């Protein structure tokens, strides 16, 4: 459903991304990891259609990404940025309502969908609150809820088996502001949506948290793909030391990817 | 609480809020109607409601008015009524422009003047006023030349600002504001030079024009502005959803389906057109575009769905109040309306700055 081939991206004669290819199917969870400034967020923005690649092609649902109109694309892919800022006193429910503004449905229908998701993400108690006054973690959950609402078709309920089939969610450090409880809860929730057909590309520095959920891992270093594949193949001492310049300790775990520590 | 019962509660809250804000906007419109009635009577030549009603009935039933009533009728229908309608149109255009501008640059301290619209209009008007004064043969068409040149000057200033702020990724807001500062400074220098060289008459006219006034408004000008205001106000209302999206940032707005570059361009040109129109016919009327969106935001919240129509109505109301004050404070003298709006707006702006500093905005 998503195919990125030989992507190069230059900015002011500086090469940011070099020869990146990425393929996703419905339900995939791809984790992008790498050192600071290696191009992870740029790659995510390229996938989102916010950056135009210098060369290479991006196909989404068998159509070139450039051919998508903003409106049509918004119903199929959503992006949760690292720093979500709201510049005016928007209430939580107004923000979530905005995510449904492109859908054809009654107010009652959209309100029900908002409430279902708000309950799932434990944000219903934030209704009536100015989004600017929410804590970083609360705001992050509200924006993830907004992204999921944006992708949900109006004719399918939240609990529908294929509600998110062929949809793409892009997450830039989704758990950076979340506490210990919500980090795990958020990842479990994203996995639950992947089972409903949602494909996810997630950039994160918290490798121990995200890697157990990943069906595919992309290791980036200086804008290039150092390794790609299943976590057990990519997460090796050699790859990680090549990428980060330090040699980590890998503690093997039964039936899972190794635990990474210094 | 289950999602179903939560949804019922939320739906009820949203419906209640919708009704409350709707009532608020209608109430403000009612206040506007009341102010029109007050404004028609108020001034150096006071008219009672009874007199007005009597004249109206006589006019409707085609009866002859007395000589004194004829004068009263003229003041009522040809002087006060058109300026009231003009005050409403100009107030709505300026306030909605301010609301759109603040939404676009995501800063509640923004004002349409920020991108040099008013300064461009003033520079062009000052030049024309000086020329009209120098060439008496132009005097007959003088007021139309001034209005026309002010309109063109305003749009020219915005065009320069947009040209400078244009990047391959679209219009850069920070460059837009900085270019606006430069254009404002250039226009200020130009006005200074013109004022230095102008004779006393021209200087007086330039000063009067830059203070803004609803004097000299007739039905001909009102019908012109009214006919152009209606589509402009319609477009401002159409922009409500896009301004809500832009409040979350340009990338976020694009990801939510907004054609950001197109909507930014449309908003900027609409603001430029509206402010140019208002300024061309009434001169510079400051602070309406800054203060009204703030008042509206306090009363109706930040959602442009309600904020934009509220700004339109409250802008008209504020201008009606300012017009009544300008005519009744020192009768028979009429204070330029721009002085009244600035006298209210400038302290309010300082208050906002102080409040913003306290809140680290």
HADDOCK unambig.tbl for C-alpha pairs under 7 A between the chains (distance, minus, plus):
assign (segid A and resid 70 and name CA) (segid B and resid 254 and name CA) 6.72 0.50 0.50
assign (segid A and resid 70 and name CA) (segid B and resid 257 and name CA) 4.43 0.50 0.50
assign (segid A and resid 70 and name CA) (segid B and resid 258 and name CA) 6.08 0.50 0.50
assign (segid A and resid 70 and name CA) (segid B and resid 259 and name CA) 6.19 0.50 0.50
assign (segid A and resid 71 and name CA) (segid B and resid 257 and name CA) 4.01 0.50 0.50
assign (segid A and resid 71 and name CA) (segid B and resid 258 and name CA) 6.52 0.50 0.50
assign (segid A and resid 73 and name CA) (segid B and resid 257 and name CA) 6.82 0.50 0.50
assign (segid A and resid 74 and name CA) (segid B and resid 255 and name CA) 5.73 0.50 0.50
assign (segid A and resid 74 and name CA) (segid B and resid 256 and name CA) 5.10 0.50 0.50
assign (segid A and resid 74 and name CA) (segid B and resid 257 and name CA) 4.76 0.50 0.50
assign (segid A and resid 78 and name CA) (segid B and resid 255 and name CA) 6.28 0.50 0.50
assign (segid A and resid 79 and name CA) (segid B and resid 255 and name CA) 6.51 0.50 0.50
assign (segid A and resid 85 and name CA) (segid B and resid 248 and name CA) 6.11 0.50 0.50
assign (segid A and resid 86 and name CA) (segid B and resid 247 and name CA) 6.18 0.50 0.50
assign (segid A and resid 86 and name CA) (segid B and resid 248 and name CA) 4.89 0.50 0.50
assign (segid A and resid 87 and name CA) (segid B and resid 106 and name CA) 5.87 0.50 0.50
assign (segid A and resid 87 and name CA) (segid B and resid 247 and name CA) 5.70 0.50 0.50
assign (segid A and resid 87 and name CA) (segid B and resid 248 and name CA) 6.62 0.50 0.50
assign (segid A and resid 88 and name CA) (segid B and resid 247 and name CA) 6.71 0.50 0.50
assign (segid A and resid 88 and name CA) (segid B and resid 302 and name CA) 6.04 0.50 0.50
assign (segid A and resid 89 and name CA) (segid B and resid 302 and name CA) 5.57 0.50 0.50
assign (segid A and resid 90 and name CA) (segid B and resid 302 and name CA) 5.91 0.50 0.50
assign (segid A and resid 90 and name CA) (segid B and resid 303 and name CA) 6.66 0.50 0.50
assign (segid A and resid 108 and name CA) (segid B and resid 11 and name CA) 6.55 0.50 0.50
assign (segid A and resid 111 and name CA) (segid B and resid 7 and name CA) 5.69 0.50 0.50
assign (segid A and resid 111 and name CA) (segid B and resid 11 and name CA) 6.29 0.50 0.50
assign (segid A and resid 112 and name CA) (segid B and resid 3 and name CA) 6.93 0.50 0.50
assign (segid A and resid 112 and name CA) (segid B and resid 4 and name CA) 6.59 0.50 0.50
assign (segid A and resid 112 and name CA) (segid B and resid 7 and name CA) 4.99 0.50 0.50
assign (segid A and resid 115 and name CA) (segid B and resid 3 and name CA) 5.31 0.50 0.50
assign (segid A and resid 115 and name CA) (segid B and resid 6 and name CA) 6.34 0.50 0.50
assign (segid A and resid 115 and name CA) (segid B and resid 7 and name CA) 5.54 0.50 0.50
assign (segid A and resid 116 and name CA) (segid B and resid 3 and name CA) 4.99 0.50 0.50
assign (segid A and resid 119 and name CA) (segid B and resid 3 and name CA) 6.50 0.50 0.50
